[in-house]
Amino acid sequence: MLDQLLARCKELQVELIPEEDRLKVRSPVPLTPDLREELRQYKAELIAFLQKPQVKPGSPEWHAKEVARAVEREGYCLFWSELFHEMVAFIEDDSLQGDVPANIVCYTSAELWELFGDSKTSPSAKKLRLIHEAKKLGGHIL
């Protein structure tokens, strides 16, 4: 339903702008009463969807290469983790942790190598969530 509503807004050139708990609407023409009511009805879902960072389409390999390039270029890369439902950072080493906004869990290149290395299997989602929770409390991957 949300997809259909967003498609209809796009077709009508209605711009939806989330601002905290408000939904600002810009439209080249007055909204129909039906559309206005639908926007009211799905306001919370629309705000949540529009505030969520959007992911560029691409294969996991493409995304991994993009992250690696950003880390090489900038020293770190911030991104939205669907697994953890929050922002995380990949950093070259611990010295760059101060460059990352507070409350964002950082994973160093060494930690990623320890987790994924040259093994043929990756840790399970459950194990990654546990590791992430430990890192939020100040833990490190050895």
Secondary structure, 3 states (H helix, E strand, C coil): CHHHHHHHHHHCCCEEEEECCEEEEECCCCCCHHHHHHHHHCHHHHHHHHHCCCCCCCCHHHHHHHHHHHHHHHCEEEEEECCCCEEEEEECCHHHHHHCCCCCEEEEHHHHHHHHCCCCCCCCHHHHHHHHHHHHCCCCCC
